[in-house]
Amino acid sequence: MTSILLLASVVLSAFLTGCATAVDSSPPILPAVVSGVWTRKTAEQLPVTEAPESISLLGVKSIGRADYEGPMNIRATVYQMSTPASAFESVQRWRPSPGRFASQKDALFIVVETPFPDQSAVKTFLTNFEKGF
């Protein structure tokens, strides 16, 4: 009886491990060029302690930030979350404000900021920025 329970627990453990979604633990590399018109001027990795509390509670693994020059200057901050569901929840909790936009791709929660918010240009940036991952 004990061997049957042991076998069942091993099979169940293997099954549950196979169902888990793996998330890359290395910090994302921010694209050097976006849409052929925005060029990355600075890039840095930030400590996860700098994440806003509402995002931090959902499981931030790393934070990358880059400044881009182009038709308008844009700062992109990428929060690598513990799961895609955490990134999605971050977007759901996001409160938009002038010049700040949020998006999600897989386990990445992306925030872009610009002092001159042209929505169509920011949408173009975000769409092509996400393709870099």
Backbone as a chain_set.jsonl record, in Angstrom:
{"seq": "MTSILLLASVVLSAFLTGCATAVDSSPPILPAVVSGVWTRKTAEQLPVTEAPESISLLGVKSIGRADYEGPMNIRATVYQMSTPASAFESVQRWRPSPGRFASQKDALFIVVETPFPDQSAVKTFLTNFEKGF", "coords": {"N": [[0.811, -1.191, 0.0], [1.959, 1.223, 0.779], [3.883, 1.622, -1.206], [2.251, 2.071, -3.413], [1.046, 4.507, -2.755], [3.333, 6.086, -2.696], [4.165, 5.905, -5.377], [1.921, 7.086, -6.604], [2.11, 9.696, -5.58], [4.535, 10.536, -6.715], [3.902, 10.468, -9.457], [1.809, 12.355, -9.522], [3.218, 14.625, -8.676], [5.052, 14.914, -10.814], [3.242, 15.414, -12.87], [2.057, 17.869, -12.034], [4.31, 19.53, -12.051], [4.854, 19.577, -14.77], [2.701, 21.067, -15.643], [3.181, 23.614, -14.832], [3.926, 27.001, -15.668], [6.816, 28.14, -17.022], [8.869, 30.898, -16.225], [11.205, 33.04, -17.533], [14.075, 33.74, -15.674], [16.048, 35.612, -15.988], [16.86, 39.104, -16.252], [14.953, 41.199, -18.49], [16.227, 42.233, -21.674], [16.385, 45.421, -22.784], [15.175, 46.786, -25.812], [17.453, 48.148, -28.256], [16.81, 49.807, -30.371], [13.707, 51.13, -31.403], [11.072, 50.735, -33.584], [12.671, 51.747, -35.549], [13.031, 54.454, -35.22], [13.161, 55.395, -32.589], [15.784, 55.619, -30.346], [17.668, 53.922, -27.933], [19.005, 55.594, -25.219], [19.844, 55.505, -22.57], [20.141, 52.873, -20.166], [19.196, 50.826, -17.458], [19.313, 48.557, -14.688], [17.104, 48.249, -12.037], [16.764, 48.082, -8.445], [14.469, 45.701, -7.07], [13.102, 46.706, -4.963], [12.351, 49.24, -5.633], [9.975, 49.135, -6.931], [6.567, 50.153, -7.256], [4.327, 49.776, -4.481], [1.847, 48.498, -5.022], [2.426, 46.983, -7.252], [4.645, 45.544, -6.45], [3.606, 43.798, -4.543], [2.539, 41.835, -6.119], [4.594, 40.295, -7.038], [7.425, 41.031, -8.156], [10.208, 40.322, -10.143], [12.387, 41.48, -11.451], [13.531, 44.742, -12.537], [13.765, 46.833, -15.281], [14.908, 49.81, -16.839], [14.744, 52.259, -19.387], [15.726, 55.058, -21.371], [14.529, 56.64, -24.242], [15.22, 58.311, -27.293], [13.631, 60.102, -29.872], [10.943, 60.778, -32.125], [9.554, 61.797, -29.977], [10.642, 62.069, -26.608], [10.877, 59.179, -24.621], [10.41, 57.283, -21.699], [10.846, 54.025, -20.715], [9.769, 51.556, -18.527], [10.253, 48.351, -17.412], [8.767, 45.797, -15.767], [9.563, 42.726, -14.646], [7.505, 40.206, -13.922], [6.448, 37.608, -11.6], [4.719, 35.815, -12.797], [2.755, 35.492, -15.852], [0.09, 36.052, -15.189], [0.359, 37.76, -13.0], [1.468, 39.993, -14.225], [-0.647, 40.69, -15.894], [-2.581, 41.297, -13.944], [-1.354, 43.549, -12.866], [-1.674, 45.396, -14.945], [-4.437, 45.592, -14.852], [-4.806, 46.85, -12.412], [-3.631, 49.262, -12.86], [-3.632, 52.781, -12.919], [-4.385, 55.09, -15.203], [-2.673, 58.08, -16.222], [-2.003, 61.446, -17.348], [0.341, 61.292, -19.934], [1.403, 58.826, -19.148], [1.451, 55.414, -19.765], [0.388, 51.989, -19.843], [1.152, 48.497, -20.378], [1.107, 44.975, -21.198], [3.071, 42.079, -21.719], [3.351, 38.73, -21.93], [5.013, 37.754, -19.055], [5.736, 40.316, -18.498], [5.297, 43.57, -17.299], [4.738, 46.656, -18.566], [5.562, 50.049, -18.491], [5.258, 53.169, -19.951], [6.459, 56.487, -20.208], [6.049, 59.892, -21.078], [6.701, 63.333, -21.685], [5.253, 64.591, -23.632], [2.481, 63.576, -24.563], [1.491, 62.022, -27.265], [-0.93, 60.096, -28.293], [-1.127, 58.302, -30.495], [1.514, 58.057, -31.377], [2.722, 57.045, -29.067], [1.372, 54.616, -28.872], [2.336, 53.364, -31.194], [5.041, 53.205, -30.456], [4.844, 51.497, -28.139], [3.699, 49.131, -29.23], [5.72, 48.286, -31.014], [7.877, 48.196, -29.27], [7.202, 46.082, -27.563], [7.533, 44.002, -29.357], [10.216, 43.608, -29.268], [10.783, 41.759, -27.356]], "CA": [[0.0, 0.0, 0.0], [2.84, 2.377, 0.856], [4.515, 1.835, -2.506], [1.233, 2.632, -4.307], [0.942, 5.919, -2.391], [4.57, 6.73, -3.131], [4.089, 5.994, -6.835], [0.894, 8.075, -6.934], [2.613, 11.046, -5.277], [5.56, 10.847, -7.71], [3.2, 10.748, -10.717], [1.112, 13.625, -9.34], [4.239, 15.675, -8.634], [5.546, 15.095, -12.18], [2.163, 16.034, -13.638], [1.926, 19.27, -11.635], [5.495, 20.237, -12.528], [4.685, 19.758, -16.205], [1.655, 22.066, -15.892], [3.633, 24.947, -14.436], [4.445, 27.855, -16.73], [8.138, 28.644, -16.668], [9.144, 32.293, -16.53], [12.637, 33.281, -17.599], [14.472, 34.496, -14.488], [17.017, 36.662, -16.312], [16.198, 40.379, -16.55], [14.777, 41.432, -19.919], [17.133, 43.179, -22.323], [15.552, 46.431, -23.428], [15.592, 46.971, -27.208], [18.325, 49.295, -28.54], [16.09, 50.673, -31.312], [12.284, 50.795, -31.496], [10.429, 51.237, -34.814], [13.66, 52.397, -36.407], [13.086, 55.9, -34.983], [13.526, 55.676, -31.194], [17.067, 55.017, -29.998], [17.913, 53.853, -26.493], [20.13, 56.432, -24.785], [20.299, 54.994, -21.274], [19.48, 51.655, -19.704], [19.676, 50.424, -16.138], [18.537, 47.617, -13.89], [16.768, 48.856, -10.758], [16.423, 47.104, -7.408], [13.035, 45.422, -7.023], [12.516, 47.516, -3.889], [11.866, 50.491, -6.211], [8.658, 48.921, -7.543], [5.444, 50.641, -6.446], [3.821, 48.729, -3.595], [0.763, 47.739, -5.66], [3.045, 46.036, -8.19], [5.546, 44.715, -5.654], [2.819, 42.752, -3.876], [2.198, 40.805, -7.097], [5.764, 39.464, -7.317], [8.384, 41.575, -9.129], [11.487, 39.603, -10.169], [13.432, 42.422, -11.861], [13.037, 45.978, -13.141], [14.666, 47.49, -16.216], [14.415, 51.119, -17.281], [15.533, 52.839, -20.476], [15.261, 56.305, -21.964], [14.616, 56.604, -25.698], [15.076, 59.566, -28.035], [13.024, 59.911, -31.183], [9.963, 61.839, -32.381], [9.348, 62.356, -28.637], [11.409, 61.293, -25.636], [10.059, 58.21, -23.892], [11.049, 56.43, -20.696], [10.159, 52.731, -20.593], [10.122, 50.751, -17.361], [9.748, 46.994, -17.599], [8.743, 44.996, -14.543], [9.414, 41.296, -14.911], [6.684, 39.672, -12.848], [6.659, 36.186, -11.351], [3.884, 35.04, -13.723], [1.953, 36.327, -16.75], [-1.12, 36.494, -14.488], [0.741, 38.913, -12.179], [1.612, 41.134, -15.137], [-2.004, 41.057, -16.3], [-3.205, 41.95, -12.785], [-0.741, 44.877, -12.759], [-2.353, 46.245, -15.926], [-5.801, 45.81, -14.367], [-4.741, 47.778, -11.283], [-3.002, 50.498, -13.32], [-4.462, 53.973, -13.023], [-3.762, 55.947, -16.205], [-2.526, 59.51, -15.956], [-1.454, 62.082, -18.554], [1.728, 60.99, -20.272], [1.82, 57.511, -18.636], [0.693, 54.347, -20.395], [0.817, 50.662, -19.387], [0.869, 47.374, -21.255], [1.604, 43.695, -20.705], [3.42, 41.021, -22.667], [3.746, 37.56, -21.153], [5.185, 38.091, -17.639], [6.281, 41.671, -18.413], [4.41, 44.717, -17.132], [5.502, 47.74, -19.197], [5.048, 51.403, -18.29], [5.992, 54.186, -20.704], [6.166, 57.852, -19.792], [6.545, 60.92, -21.98], [6.134, 64.641, -21.345], [4.42, 65.056, -24.75], [1.729, 62.358, -24.895], [0.771, 61.848, -28.526], [-1.385, 58.72, -28.121], [-0.837, 57.428, -31.635], [2.961, 57.79, -31.369], [3.003, 56.161, -27.929], [0.865, 53.285, -29.244], [3.321, 52.815, -32.128], [6.218, 52.838, -29.66], [4.54, 50.338, -27.303], [3.507, 47.95, -30.083], [7.029, 47.85, -31.518], [8.714, 47.91, -28.106], [6.847, 44.732, -27.13], [8.089, 43.04, -30.322], [11.62, 43.415, -28.93], [10.935, 40.729, -26.315]], "C": [[0.859, 1.261, 0.0], [3.491, 2.659, -0.483], [3.527, 2.417, -3.516], [1.074, 4.125, -4.028], [2.173, 6.694, -2.855], [4.556, 6.92, -4.645], [3.07, 7.056, -7.258], [1.395, 9.489, -6.676], [3.698, 11.464, -6.265], [4.904, 11.22, -9.037], [2.485, 12.092, -10.627], [2.095, 14.792, -9.339], [4.774, 15.962, -10.038], [4.5, 15.781, -13.045], [2.051, 17.519, -13.316], [3.127, 20.097, -12.077], [5.38, 20.514, -14.02], [3.648, 20.81, -16.546], [2.1, 23.478, -15.565], [4.176, 25.707, -15.628], [5.778, 28.423, -16.278], [8.27, 30.097, -17.098], [10.645, 32.477, -16.48], [13.04, 34.164, -16.424], [15.498, 35.588, -14.788], [16.278, 37.959, -16.646], [16.057, 40.583, -18.055], [15.785, 42.444, -20.446], [16.269, 44.149, -23.111], [16.069, 46.71, -24.836], [16.44, 48.235, -27.401], [17.636, 50.306, -29.45], [14.647, 50.185, -31.393], [11.71, 51.495, -32.73], [11.404, 51.926, -35.758], [13.794, 53.889, -36.166], [13.401, 56.287, -33.537], [14.799, 54.917, -30.87], [17.267, 55.065, -28.49], [19.148, 54.666, -26.155], [20.686, 55.987, -23.448], [19.541, 53.719, -20.965], [20.068, 51.286, -18.35], [18.749, 49.374, -15.539], [18.321, 48.27, -12.524], [16.524, 47.769, -9.717], [14.908, 46.914, -7.335], [12.339, 46.208, -5.914], [11.985, 48.847, -4.406], [10.509, 50.338, -6.908], [7.586, 49.542, -6.652], [4.841, 49.479, -5.651], [2.744, 47.872, -4.26], [1.296, 46.697, -6.644], [3.923, 45.048, -7.431], [4.811, 43.55, -5.005], [2.476, 41.596, -4.815], [3.395, 39.962, -7.519], [6.664, 39.971, -8.422], [9.705, 40.815, -9.011], [12.652, 40.505, -10.562], [12.765, 43.641, -12.482], [14.131, 46.53, -14.046], [14.062, 48.808, -16.658], [15.337, 51.634, -18.366], [14.887, 54.129, -20.942], [15.533, 56.239, -23.461], [14.432, 58.001, -26.261], [14.529, 59.247, -29.411], [12.067, 61.048, -31.449], [9.52, 62.532, -31.089], [10.175, 61.492, -27.694], [10.461, 60.422, -24.827], [10.934, 57.463, -22.9], [10.209, 55.166, -20.575], [10.683, 52.009, -19.357], [9.445, 49.405, -17.513], [9.898, 46.236, -16.283], [8.577, 43.538, -14.959], [8.709, 40.705, -13.696], [6.911, 38.17, -12.702], [5.843, 35.301, -12.295], [3.197, 35.994, -14.704], [0.681, 36.85, -16.074], [-0.829, 37.712, -13.605], [0.893, 40.162, -13.042], [0.245, 41.617, -15.597], [-2.715, 41.794, -15.166], [-2.638, 43.355, -12.588], [-1.398, 45.856, -13.726], [-3.765, 46.571, -15.441], [-5.841, 46.839, -13.232], [-4.217, 49.157, -11.68], [-4.02, 51.626, -13.405], [-3.796, 54.92, -14.005], [-3.691, 57.402, -15.736], [-1.899, 60.132, -17.203], [0.031, 61.749, -18.744], [2.242, 59.657, -19.773], [0.883, 56.441, -19.179], [1.245, 53.006, -19.933], [0.376, 49.595, -20.37], [1.438, 46.111, -20.61], [1.964, 42.796, -21.862], [4.002, 39.869, -21.861], [3.855, 37.964, -19.671], [5.777, 39.489, -17.454], [5.152, 42.691, -18.276], [5.22, 45.932, -17.562], [4.794, 49.067, -18.957], [5.898, 52.349, -19.129], [5.505, 55.563, -20.27], [6.774, 58.817, -20.793], [5.928, 62.259, -21.592], [5.196, 65.183, -22.431], [3.584, 63.893, -25.251], [0.909, 62.449, -26.172], [0.36, 60.379, -28.542], [-1.036, 57.818, -29.286], [0.656, 57.098, -31.693], [3.331, 56.847, -30.228], [2.525, 54.742, -28.235], [1.826, 52.604, -30.22], [4.566, 52.359, -31.379], [5.957, 51.549, -28.885], [4.41, 49.052, -28.12], [4.849, 47.401, -30.554], [8.013, 47.535, -30.401], [8.477, 46.469, -27.64], [7.41, 43.663, -28.07], [9.563, 42.736, -30.034], [11.861, 42.339, -27.883], [10.517, 39.379, -26.819]], "O": [[0.546, 2.24, -0.678], [3.638, 3.82, -0.864], [3.93, 3.184, -4.391], [0.977, 4.923, -4.961], [2.064, 7.818, -3.346], [4.904, 7.995, -5.135], [3.334, 7.837, -8.172], [1.132, 10.39, -7.473], [3.775, 12.64, -6.621], [5.311, 12.192, -9.674], [2.549, 12.886, -11.565], [1.826, 15.831, -9.941], [4.934, 17.124, -10.412], [4.836, 16.636, -13.864], [1.959, 18.343, -14.226], [2.965, 21.26, -12.445], [5.772, 21.586, -14.48], [3.701, 21.394, -17.628], [1.456, 24.441, -15.981], [4.816, 25.123, -16.503], [5.852, 29.111, -15.26], [7.843, 30.48, -18.188], [11.288, 32.111, -15.495], [12.432, 35.209, -16.193], [15.787, 36.41, -13.919], [15.204, 37.929, -17.248], [16.938, 40.187, -18.818], [16.149, 43.393, -19.752], [15.513, 43.747, -23.996], [17.275, 46.857, -25.032], [16.175, 49.265, -26.782], [17.847, 51.512, -29.321], [14.391, 48.982, -31.446], [11.854, 52.707, -32.888], [10.98, 52.623, -36.68], [14.591, 54.544, -36.838], [13.864, 57.401, -33.289], [14.882, 53.709, -31.092], [17.067, 56.099, -27.853], [20.215, 54.456, -26.732], [21.892, 56.087, -23.219], [18.427, 53.514, -21.448], [21.271, 51.414, -18.121], [17.56, 49.318, -15.851], [19.266, 48.786, -11.928], [16.122, 46.658, -10.063], [14.153, 47.869, -7.521], [11.117, 46.355, -5.93], [11.242, 49.524, -3.696], [9.961, 51.316, -7.417], [7.682, 49.468, -5.427], [4.85, 48.336, -6.108], [2.727, 46.653, -4.084], [0.68, 45.65, -6.839], [3.937, 43.856, -7.738], [5.34, 42.441, -4.929], [2.158, 40.499, -4.357], [3.235, 39.008, -8.282], [6.674, 39.408, -9.516], [10.256, 40.68, -7.918], [13.769, 40.329, -10.077], [11.607, 43.596, -12.896], [15.28, 46.677, -13.629], [12.848, 48.915, -16.831], [16.556, 51.474, -18.288], [13.666, 54.277, -20.913], [16.613, 55.839, -23.895], [13.605, 58.776, -25.782], [14.91, 58.257, -30.035], [12.335, 62.18, -31.047], [9.156, 63.708, -31.102], [10.384, 60.308, -27.959], [9.391, 60.861, -24.406], [12.054, 57.063, -23.217], [8.999, 55.236, -20.357], [11.892, 51.87, -19.17], [8.233, 49.317, -17.715], [11.0, 46.062, -15.764], [7.566, 43.167, -15.556], [9.246, 40.705, -12.588], [7.498, 37.537, -13.58], [6.23, 34.164, -12.565], [3.072, 37.184, -14.416], [0.244, 37.966, -16.355], [-1.674, 38.598, -13.476], [0.496, 41.255, -12.639], [0.006, 42.822, -15.681], [-3.378, 42.804, -15.402], [-3.368, 44.26, -12.184], [-1.65, 47.008, -13.373], [-4.234, 47.698, -15.602], [-6.799, 47.603, -13.111], [-4.346, 50.114, -10.917], [-5.13, 51.441, -13.904], [-2.755, 55.499, -13.694], [-4.528, 57.875, -14.968], [-1.326, 59.419, -18.026], [0.848, 61.908, -17.836], [3.424, 59.365, -19.954], [-0.337, 56.556, -19.061], [2.44, 52.891, -19.66], [-0.613, 49.744, -21.088], [2.154, 46.174, -19.611], [1.256, 42.748, -22.867], [5.024, 40.021, -21.192], [2.886, 38.463, -19.099], [6.269, 39.813, -16.373], [4.185, 42.676, -19.037], [6.273, 46.21, -16.988], [3.592, 49.196, -19.186], [7.125, 52.334, -19.028], [4.322, 55.777, -20.004], [7.875, 58.593, -21.296], [4.758, 62.314, -21.212], [4.436, 66.12, -22.186], [3.93, 63.277, -26.259], [-0.236, 62.901, -26.154], [1.195, 59.506, -28.775], [-0.678, 56.66, -29.072], [1.023, 55.971, -32.026], [4.159, 55.953, -30.402], [3.203, 53.773, -27.892], [2.1, 51.41, -30.093], [5.087, 51.271, -31.626], [6.751, 50.611, -28.957], [4.949, 48.012, -27.742], [5.088, 46.194, -30.498], [8.894, 46.692, -30.572], [9.423, 45.732, -27.359], [7.727, 42.554, -27.638], [10.095, 41.728, -30.499], [13.008, 42.036, -27.554], [10.579, 38.397, -26.078]]}, "num_chains": 1, "name": "protein.A"}
